[in-house]
Amino acid sequence: MITKLRITDFRGIKEGEIELAPLTILLGGNNSGKTTILEALFLAPNPFRTVPYVIGGNTAAEVIHSMHETLSSEGYAFLLYNYTANQVELGCKVDGDDYVLLFTKKDMYIIVSTNKQETGEIYPATVDGKEIKTCKIGRMPMSGLLQVPNIGAEELPIDNTLLISSKLVKMGYQYLEKNWASIINLGICKKVAEDVSGLVYDNYRDITIEPFLGGKLAIYGFLEDGRRIRLGDLGEGVQSYIIARILYELEKPKVLLWDDIEAHLNPRMLLSIAEWFFDIVENGNQVIFTTHSLEAARTIAGLNEEKTTIYLTSLEKSILKAEGLTLKDIEELLDAGIDVRVAEPFLL
């Protein structure tokens, strides 16, 4: 389990660290560092590893790039604080062991190296003023398209992480289509369809890929009465829930990351997710998610209270601040008429 994350010069965070519980909830306003924390954790195991989304070479780095792509801009300078930092440091404490992933600017590239890679080109680096030995695992262009290295892209020195976001649903559908032959007989889609039936007004028996008008393929929810409804025609919350459940079962990550978990989800779905997270945590795995919703935080924390830490996050002059709270703390603040989401002046 990842018990601590330390960030230096990554995206909008100049500096900061945060302790992580089996279930960690990140509350805060816009631009308070929540999503950046998830992105750091998603990249940390290896930014060149293959993930279950279809984009370019299907790497974690390309997924993050796609989420921030603006007009026709390409390249990975956006990972560097203020686009100009010389080195990014993502440090994780994993079961008491220190792991460091570095992004070091060199000419028109960003060299990616880690202190836990066993093979590869030795790349000296400086962390906290001390020289350390790291191994290069690849490089990213400051401007241009990523070239995925042939060696080491699948080696994971720490637990694998999976990022869920409403922005990634279509890429997830494309992954299912591309890998459907190996997925169809696993029984995962049938189980997820049956779970969804308890959350909506229709009874689904399975999820299938079949032709639509003009012979083009579409992903359907197969109903008990024989009808089929394209998943894209369902509510966005249902789509996010379905893709999250399927990809989690396919990947079996040790750490599940979910950005803006409350987006388009009704209370019944939030309760189902709370129960799902309870099972994940009980099995020794980890969940970290962001939300703007007190209802979502209270519902999910309520079923996992003993293993949950809730953080109110903010960025003050790009320095990450995070105040740990319990569910009881939030309830007491609400009883006092204080909404924790706007309580930075009191708590941070």
C-alpha positions, 0 to 999 in steps of 0.5 A: 500500500502507498502510505505517503506521496511527496510531490516536487515541481509537478504540474501545479504543485511546487511542493507538498506531501500527503499521508494516504490511508486505505481509503483516502477522500480528497475534498477541496475547491477547484485548483486545490491539487486534488486531481494532480495528486491522482495524476501523480499516483497514476504515473508513479508505477511507470508512466510508460506502462500499458493501461486499459485505455486506447490512446496512442501507445496506450500508456499512462503518460499518454492518458494524462496528456490527453486529459490536458491536451489544448488545441493542437499542442503536443509534448510533456512540458505540462508535467513540469511546474510552470512548464519550466522546472528542471526536475519533477520528483514523485516520491512514494512510501510503499510498505515502509520503502522509499520509491522515487520517480524523476522527470529531469529536463535535458535539452528538448526531452524529459528523462524519466528515471527511478531509484528502483529500476534494476536494469537500464542506463544509470542516470545520476540525479539530485534529490534534496541536495543529495546525489542518488543513482537512478536508472533511466526508463525512458524519455518524453519530448518537451514538444511532440509525440511520445515514443514508448521505450521497448524495455522496462515499460511493464516493470512496476516497482510499486503497486499498479494504479488505475485512474477512473474519470468521466473524461476517459469513458470513451477511451475505455469503451475503445479498449473493450472493443479492441480486446473484446475477444479476450474479455467476452468469456470472462463473465465480467460484463455479465456480473457488472450488468446484473449489478447495474440492474439494482441501481437503475429502472431496467434489468440488464443481463449482459453487456455486448458489442454488436452492429448498429446502423450501417454495420458499425459496432456499438457497446450495448446493455442487453436487457432482460426482455431482449432489447439492447440499449447503447451504453452511450445513450445511458446517463453519464453516471451509469457509463462511468460506473460500468466502465470503472467496474469492468476495467477494475475487474480486468486490471485488478489494480492494487490502488484505484484512483477516481476523479470527481466521483460524484459526477452524475451519480445518484445516491443509490449509486454512491451507496453501491460504490461505498459497498464496493470500496468496502470490499476493495479495502477489506481485501487489502487494496487501496482507494483514493478519490476526489470529490466536491460533494459532501454527500459523496464523502459522507456516504462512502466514508460512513461505510468505511469509517475506521480505514478512511482519512478525509483531506481538505486540500488547497494550494497556497502559492503552489504549496500543497496543504492538506488537513486530515479530517474524520467523518466525525470532524465533518459532522461536527463542523456541519452542526456548527454551520461550517461547510468544510469545503470552504473552511480553508481559513479555519483549518489550513 
